Amino acid sequence: MDTDPAVTVPEVVLREHGPAVSVPIGAAAGRALAASDILRSAAPDPARRGCWLLRAGSMVGAVRVPSGPVVRIMPKIPVGRLFFLLGFSLDPARAWRDGREGTVDIGVHDDVVPALAHAVERQIDAALRQGVLQGYREVEESAPVLRGRLREAEQIRRHFGRTPPVEIAHDAYTPDIAENRILRAAVERLLRLPGVPGTVRRRLVHQRLRLADALPLVRGQEPPRWRPSRLNSRYQPALRLAEAVLRGASPEHRTCGSERLAVNGFLLDMNRLFEDFVTVALREALREHGLTARLQDPHHLDIAGLVRMRPDLVVRTGDGRTPLAVVDAKYKVEKADGLLNADLYQALAYATVLGLREAHLVYAAGRRPERFHEVRGTAAGPDDQGVRLYQHSLDLSHEPERLLAALRGIAGRLAETVSRS
């Protein structure tokens, strides 16, 4: 019979894609982790009774498991570099990245959750420096006097034949708008996360008080929509980061039984983060060459339209009509021989469906900055070049300027391909 160990560690530290770690945790907490998508694997340790082997995958951050430990997953790259990737992906043109180095202000923190909490609090503080933003919102209420528009149907249904109150609708100038609700929701989410330092927590509480006139979001409710405008421009950096907080909030995970265990925390998927950074940076660089790019462009492999495919980025002409090149980002390290067959097959499928002569793969690391493979049997004639599959690599340990320069180089390579064709 599976029983919980006498001693359960309060905190577990894992490394992204690191080796499995044997940890004494309760069976319920172990099952919750195994049923979730948080870790690459979680299974009872056959060599140690009452222990579980936990191995992290591409998720980084921290989660608190009910009746279990806080699990912290450290990224392979420096936390500052991680937040540069996140910041650039969210808003490449804004100055809320630290201008020269291009990094989000994470203070002195070297862990994901403390750095995130610090960055969000600093951005909210900057957004509210000129006061809390207000806007017009339609309000429906019962009132003793007529104001705005009479809600005739509600008036008859609720108060037929009676004197006031009257059911009215009017536009109110109020701080209870979508922008402030999102910021408040992000602050409250961060205050529930494990590992937020006391000094940052106190500043977050202060920001929550400043946003007290905005209604809190109901648990499970989707964040309200907002639109960028001149009026909310000072809020936009904070809003984009706040939305990242709300997207990265860990949902509840159902275990094998009927009970629902809430695994509370914040997680970033490094696969998605790398993909977003590469495609956004290439899109921005391609604009300098008069080209457009579509992210996650939907297509079908077969004529019947049953097999869907979504290349990470499809380069198109300036008017967006004609596909010119295709790019897929892979958050993985190139093999010693440089060959990752499944990736090459996927790139070839993209090129074939789109009718292109080249496809490009961008890896998170590799032994050489670029290599290519010419596919047999794809040349139209004896003097024609067959389909070429290019592999590029980015070293995420490099400084932000070098990373962006490398991606501008890839964009230039794509533009050369277009000019030749």
PLY file of the C-alpha trace (Angstrom):
ply
format ascii 1.0
element vertex 421
property float x
property float y
property float z
element edge 420
property int vertex1
property int vertex2
end_header
0.00 0.00 0.00
1.31 3.44 -0.96
1.82 5.62 2.11
3.21 9.10 2.49
6.76 9.37 3.83
7.34 10.53 7.35
9.35 13.49 6.08
8.34 15.62 3.09
10.73 18.26 1.82
9.25 21.79 1.75
10.94 22.72 -1.52
12.29 20.92 -4.57
14.68 22.59 -7.03
14.92 21.09 -10.51
16.83 22.16 -13.60
15.17 22.57 -16.98
15.72 19.32 -18.94
18.03 18.20 -16.13
18.41 14.71 -14.68
15.66 13.15 -12.55
15.84 13.91 -8.83
14.63 11.50 -6.12
12.50 13.46 -3.65
10.58 12.38 -0.52
7.05 13.64 -1.16
3.57 12.37 -0.41
1.75 10.07 -2.77
-1.05 12.61 -3.37
1.43 15.33 -4.33
3.33 12.91 -6.55
0.17 11.86 -8.35
-0.83 15.50 -8.84
2.51 16.26 -10.48
2.32 13.11 -12.62
-1.19 14.00 -13.82
-0.21 17.55 -14.72
1.85 18.76 -17.67
4.28 20.57 -15.42
7.13 18.05 -15.44
8.60 15.84 -18.11
8.10 12.85 -15.82
7.05 12.05 -12.25
7.00 8.45 -10.99
7.60 6.55 -7.74
11.28 5.81 -7.15
11.65 1.99 -7.16
14.87 2.27 -5.16
13.56 4.48 -2.34
10.25 3.89 -0.61
8.15 7.04 -0.21
10.18 8.97 -2.81
9.34 10.11 -6.32
11.64 10.64 -9.29
10.93 14.10 -10.69
12.36 15.33 -13.97
11.73 18.76 -15.44
11.03 19.42 -19.10
10.73 22.77 -20.85
8.55 24.44 -18.20
10.33 26.87 -15.85
9.00 28.77 -12.85
7.51 27.64 -9.55
4.39 25.81 -8.39
2.99 24.95 -4.98
1.41 21.49 -4.76
-1.33 21.02 -2.11
-0.05 18.79 0.71
3.30 18.82 -1.04
6.38 20.92 -1.69
7.04 24.04 -3.69
8.64 22.90 -6.95
11.04 25.38 -8.51
12.29 24.76 -12.04
15.36 26.78 -12.96
15.99 27.69 -16.62
19.20 26.68 -18.39
19.82 30.25 -19.51
20.30 33.21 -17.12
17.04 34.64 -15.82
17.91 38.05 -17.26
18.22 36.52 -20.71
14.91 34.70 -20.28
13.15 37.99 -19.54
14.82 39.62 -22.52
13.26 36.92 -24.72
9.89 37.43 -23.04
10.03 41.21 -23.23
11.03 41.33 -26.87
8.36 38.78 -27.80
5.64 40.78 -26.07
6.56 44.24 -27.34
9.69 44.60 -29.50
9.25 48.29 -30.27
8.72 49.62 -26.75
11.30 51.13 -24.43
10.32 49.28 -21.27
13.23 46.99 -21.99
16.43 48.43 -20.58
17.54 50.31 -23.71
21.19 49.32 -24.10
21.05 45.68 -23.06
17.42 45.01 -23.94
16.56 43.29 -20.66
13.48 43.60 -18.49
14.18 45.19 -15.12
14.38 42.17 -12.81
16.44 43.82 -10.08
18.92 41.53 -8.35
16.74 38.43 -8.58
18.07 35.27 -10.22
14.93 33.13 -9.92
11.95 33.28 -12.27
9.13 34.12 -9.85
10.94 36.83 -7.80
12.24 38.39 -11.03
8.77 38.32 -12.56
7.13 39.87 -9.49
9.77 42.63 -9.39
9.40 43.36 -13.13
5.60 43.51 -13.02
5.53 45.72 -9.94
8.03 48.16 -11.48
6.01 48.37 -14.70
2.73 48.94 -12.85
4.37 51.62 -10.74
5.57 53.37 -13.91
2.09 53.06 -15.47
0.38 54.61 -12.43
2.92 57.38 -11.94
0.62 59.91 -13.64
-2.43 58.58 -11.83
-4.86 55.74 -12.33
-6.30 55.67 -15.84
-10.05 56.25 -16.11
-12.47 55.68 -18.94
-16.15 55.54 -19.84
-18.05 52.36 -19.14
-21.77 51.67 -19.50
-23.44 51.15 -16.12
-26.87 49.59 -15.63
-28.45 50.21 -12.24
-31.55 51.12 -10.23
-31.63 54.78 -9.23
-34.09 57.17 -7.49
-33.87 59.69 -10.38
-33.76 59.34 -14.16
-30.26 59.64 -15.52
-29.00 58.58 -18.91
-31.31 56.13 -20.70
-34.38 54.44 -19.28
-34.29 50.65 -19.54
-37.95 50.31 -20.39
-38.18 46.51 -20.42
-36.51 46.21 -17.03
-38.60 49.09 -15.63
-41.86 47.37 -16.62
-40.70 43.94 -15.45
-39.45 45.05 -12.06
-41.41 48.21 -11.16
-44.60 48.24 -13.27
-47.04 50.89 -12.02
-44.72 52.13 -9.26
-42.79 55.31 -8.69
-38.98 55.29 -8.50
-36.56 53.58 -8.40
-36.06 53.57 -12.16
-33.92 51.19 -14.21
-31.37 53.26 -16.11
-28.24 52.87 -18.21
-25.61 55.59 -18.44
-21.92 56.07 -19.21
-19.79 56.49 -16.10
-16.26 57.92 -16.05
-14.58 55.42 -13.77
-11.29 53.64 -13.01
-13.17 50.33 -13.23
-11.99 49.64 -16.79
-10.37 46.65 -18.49
-6.82 47.97 -18.18
-7.00 48.41 -14.40
-8.78 45.09 -13.92
-5.98 43.28 -15.73
-3.27 44.98 -13.68
-5.10 44.23 -10.44
-5.61 40.59 -11.43
-1.89 40.22 -12.19
-0.94 41.75 -8.83
-3.28 39.42 -6.96
-1.95 36.41 -8.89
1.64 37.34 -7.97
0.73 37.78 -4.31
-0.43 34.14 -4.28
2.75 32.77 -5.82
5.41 31.02 -3.74
8.77 32.70 -3.39
7.87 36.38 -3.86
10.33 38.33 -1.64
8.90 40.33 1.24
10.03 43.71 -0.11
8.45 43.02 -3.51
5.31 41.65 -1.85
4.86 44.87 0.14
5.18 46.96 -3.03
2.64 44.72 -4.77
0.18 45.25 -1.90
0.65 49.00 -2.35
-0.14 48.70 -6.08
-3.24 46.68 -5.28
-4.46 49.50 -3.05
-3.92 52.01 -5.86
-6.06 49.78 -8.11
-8.75 49.14 -5.50
-11.48 50.89 -7.52
-11.16 48.31 -10.29
-13.29 45.24 -9.68
-11.39 41.97 -9.18
-11.77 39.22 -11.74
-13.95 36.27 -10.80
-11.94 33.06 -10.40
-11.81 31.28 -13.75
-13.04 34.36 -15.63
-11.25 35.34 -18.83
-9.40 38.68 -18.56
-11.27 41.54 -20.24
-10.13 42.75 -23.66
-8.38 46.06 -24.15
-7.26 47.93 -27.24
-4.01 49.87 -27.59
-4.62 53.58 -27.98
-2.97 56.92 -27.38
-4.83 57.21 -24.06
-3.47 53.95 -22.59
0.03 54.11 -24.13
1.68 54.52 -20.72
-0.12 51.37 -19.53
0.81 49.16 -22.47
4.16 47.76 -21.24
2.62 46.83 -17.88
-0.47 45.36 -19.55
1.52 43.08 -21.84
3.58 41.77 -18.96
0.48 41.42 -16.76
-1.22 39.36 -19.46
1.85 37.11 -19.56
1.42 36.58 -15.81
-2.22 35.62 -16.25
-1.44 33.30 -19.18
1.33 31.58 -17.22
-0.81 30.97 -14.15
-1.02 27.24 -13.53
-4.53 25.87 -13.97
-6.11 23.21 -11.83
-5.12 19.68 -12.79
-7.39 16.68 -12.32
-5.75 13.55 -10.97
-6.81 9.97 -11.66
-9.49 10.24 -9.02
-12.50 12.50 -9.03
-11.00 15.22 -6.83
-9.48 18.34 -8.34
-6.09 19.45 -7.00
-5.11 23.08 -7.59
-1.42 23.33 -8.46
-0.82 27.01 -7.91
2.12 28.82 -9.51
3.60 30.45 -12.55
5.23 28.60 -15.44
6.80 29.61 -18.73
7.14 27.12 -21.57
10.64 27.64 -22.98
9.62 25.96 -26.24
6.91 28.56 -26.82
9.07 31.42 -25.54
11.93 30.62 -27.94
9.52 30.20 -30.84
7.83 33.54 -30.08
11.15 35.36 -29.76
12.58 34.01 -33.02
9.46 34.64 -35.09
8.80 38.14 -33.71
12.45 39.16 -34.15
12.51 37.84 -37.72
9.22 39.57 -38.52
10.63 42.88 -37.31
13.89 42.40 -39.25
12.10 41.38 -42.45
10.17 44.65 -42.49
13.47 46.42 -43.21
13.61 44.43 -46.47
10.05 45.34 -47.46
8.73 41.87 -46.64
5.86 40.74 -44.42
5.62 37.64 -42.25
2.73 35.61 -40.90
3.12 33.75 -37.63
1.50 30.32 -37.23
0.23 30.47 -40.82
-2.38 27.65 -41.24
-2.12 25.20 -44.18
-3.00 21.60 -45.02
-0.62 18.86 -46.09
-3.20 16.93 -48.12
-5.68 17.96 -50.80
-8.63 16.77 -48.70
-7.62 19.19 -45.96
-7.44 16.56 -43.22
-3.81 17.01 -42.15
-3.24 20.47 -40.70
0.13 22.17 -40.49
1.15 25.52 -39.01
4.66 26.74 -39.85
6.01 29.10 -37.21
6.68 31.83 -39.78
5.94 32.23 -43.49
7.72 35.08 -45.27
5.55 36.79 -47.85
5.71 39.65 -50.31
5.04 43.16 -49.09
1.36 42.86 -49.93
1.17 39.58 -47.97
-0.15 37.54 -50.91
2.71 35.35 -52.13
4.69 32.98 -49.83
8.43 33.30 -50.35
10.12 31.37 -47.53
9.25 29.33 -44.45
10.90 29.20 -41.02
10.40 26.88 -38.05
11.96 27.49 -34.62
13.16 24.56 -32.48
14.08 24.94 -28.83
16.59 22.12 -28.89
20.30 21.59 -29.36
21.58 20.33 -32.68
22.95 16.78 -32.58
26.69 16.20 -32.93
26.26 15.38 -36.63
23.82 18.28 -37.08
21.05 15.94 -38.22
17.59 15.97 -36.70
15.72 13.92 -39.24
12.16 14.58 -38.06
12.78 18.35 -38.20
14.17 18.08 -41.73
11.16 16.03 -42.88
8.84 18.63 -41.37
10.68 21.49 -43.09
10.55 19.64 -46.41
6.78 19.16 -46.01
6.36 22.91 -45.43
8.43 23.76 -48.52
6.54 21.23 -50.65
3.07 22.45 -49.67
4.01 26.11 -50.15
5.89 25.47 -53.41
9.19 26.86 -52.08
12.78 26.00 -52.93
14.08 26.57 -49.41
13.02 26.00 -45.80
14.83 27.19 -42.69
15.14 25.72 -39.18
16.39 27.84 -36.28
17.76 25.98 -33.23
18.52 27.25 -29.73
22.11 26.03 -30.01
24.37 24.24 -32.44
27.94 23.49 -33.38
27.88 25.60 -36.55
25.96 28.82 -37.26
24.54 27.48 -40.55
24.43 24.34 -42.69
22.20 23.15 -45.49
21.04 19.94 -47.16
19.95 19.68 -50.78
17.08 17.22 -51.14
17.49 14.52 -53.77
14.93 14.29 -56.56
13.57 17.81 -56.12
15.46 19.58 -58.94
13.27 20.57 -61.89
16.10 20.03 -64.38
19.78 19.10 -64.62
20.89 22.69 -64.14
18.32 23.47 -61.47
18.88 23.53 -57.73
16.77 21.17 -55.65
14.97 22.06 -52.43
17.44 23.19 -49.77
16.88 22.82 -46.04
18.90 25.28 -43.96
19.74 24.87 -40.28
20.68 27.94 -38.23
21.67 28.07 -34.57
21.39 30.77 -31.90
23.49 30.70 -28.76
21.15 31.97 -26.05
24.12 32.61 -23.75
25.10 35.54 -25.99
24.19 39.11 -25.17
20.85 40.41 -26.52
22.50 42.58 -29.17
24.35 39.58 -30.59
21.15 37.51 -30.63
19.26 40.20 -32.52
22.20 40.68 -34.90
22.19 36.94 -35.64
18.46 37.02 -36.40
18.92 40.08 -38.61
21.53 38.04 -40.47
19.03 35.20 -40.98
16.46 37.75 -42.17
19.01 39.05 -44.67
19.62 35.50 -45.83
15.87 35.07 -46.37
15.71 38.35 -48.31
18.58 37.16 -50.56
16.64 33.99 -51.27
13.64 36.04 -52.31
15.69 38.30 -54.59
17.28 35.29 -56.32
13.95 33.61 -56.90
0 1
1 2
2 3
3 4
4 5
5 6
6 7
7 8
8 9
9 10
10 11
11 12
12 13
13 14
14 15
15 16
16 17
17 18
18 19
19 20
20 21
21 22
22 23
23 24
24 25
25 26
26 27
27 28
28 29
29 30
30 31
31 32
32 33
33 34
34 35
35 36
36 37
37 38
38 39
39 40
40 41
41 42
42 43
43 44
44 45
45 46
46 47
47 48
48 49
49 50
50 51
51 52
52 53
53 54
54 55
55 56
56 57
57 58
58 59
59 60
60 61
61 62
62 63
63 64
64 65
65 66
66 67
67 68
68 69
69 70
70 71
71 72
72 73
73 74
74 75
75 76
76 77
77 78
78 79
79 80
80 81
81 82
82 83
83 84
84 85
85 86
86 87
87 88
88 89
89 90
90 91
91 92
92 93
93 94
94 95
95 96
96 97
97 98
98 99
99 100
100 101
101 102
102 103
103 104
104 105
105 106
106 107
107 108
108 109
109 110
110 111
111 112
112 113
113 114
114 115
115 116
116 117
117 118
118 119
119 120
120 121
121 122
122 123
123 124
124 125
125 126
126 127
127 128
128 129
129 130
130 131
131 132
132 133
133 134
134 135
135 136
136 137
137 138
138 139
139 140
140 141
141 142
142 143
143 144
144 145
145 146
146 147
147 148
148 149
149 150
150 151
151 152
152 153
153 154
154 155
155 156
156 157
157 158
158 159
159 160
160 161
161 162
162 163
163 164
164 165
165 166
166 167
167 168
168 169
169 170
170 171
171 172
172 173
173 174
174 175
175 176
176 177
177 178
178 179
179 180
180 181
181 182
182 183
183 184
184 185
185 186
186 187
187 188
188 189
189 190
190 191
191 192
192 193
193 194
194 195
195 196
196 197
197 198
198 199
199 200
200 201
201 202
202 203
203 204
204 205
205 206
206 207
207 208
208 209
209 210
210 211
211 212
212 213
213 214
214 215
215 216
216 217
217 218
218 219
219 220
220 221
221 222
222 223
223 224
224 225
225 226
226 227
227 228
228 229
229 230
230 231
231 232
232 233
233 234
234 235
235 236
236 237
237 238
238 239
239 240
240 241
241 242
242 243
243 244
244 245
245 246
246 247
247 248
248 249
249 250
250 251
251 252
252 253
253 254
254 255
255 256
256 257
257 258
258 259
259 260
260 261
261 262
262 263
263 264
264 265
265 266
266 267
267 268
268 269
269 270
270 271
271 272
272 273
273 274
274 275
275 276
276 277
277 278
278 279
279 280
280 281
281 282
282 283
283 284
284 285
285 286
286 287
287 288
288 289
289 290
290 291
291 292
292 293
293 294
294 295
295 296
296 297
297 298
298 299
299 300
300 301
301 302
302 303
303 304
304 305
305 306
306 307
307 308
308 309
309 310
310 311
311 312
312 313
313 314
314 315
315 316
316 317
317 318
318 319
319 320
320 321
321 322
322 323
323 324
324 325
325 326
326 327
327 328
328 329
329 330
330 331
331 332
332 333
333 334
334 335
335 336
336 337
337 338
338 339
339 340
340 341
341 342
342 343
343 344
344 345
345 346
346 347
347 348
348 349
349 350
350 351
351 352
352 353
353 354
354 355
355 356
356 357
357 358
358 359
359 360
360 361
361 362
362 363
363 364
364 365
365 366
366 367
367 368
368 369
369 370
370 371
371 372
372 373
373 374
374 375
375 376
376 377
377 378
378 379
379 380
380 381
381 382
382 383
383 384
384 385
385 386
386 387
387 388
388 389
389 390
390 391
391 392
392 393
393 394
394 395
395 396
396 397
397 398
398 399
399 400
400 401
401 402
402 403
403 404
404 405
405 406
406 407
407 408
408 409
409 410
410 411
411 412
412 413
413 414
414 415
415 416
416 417
417 418
418 419
419 420
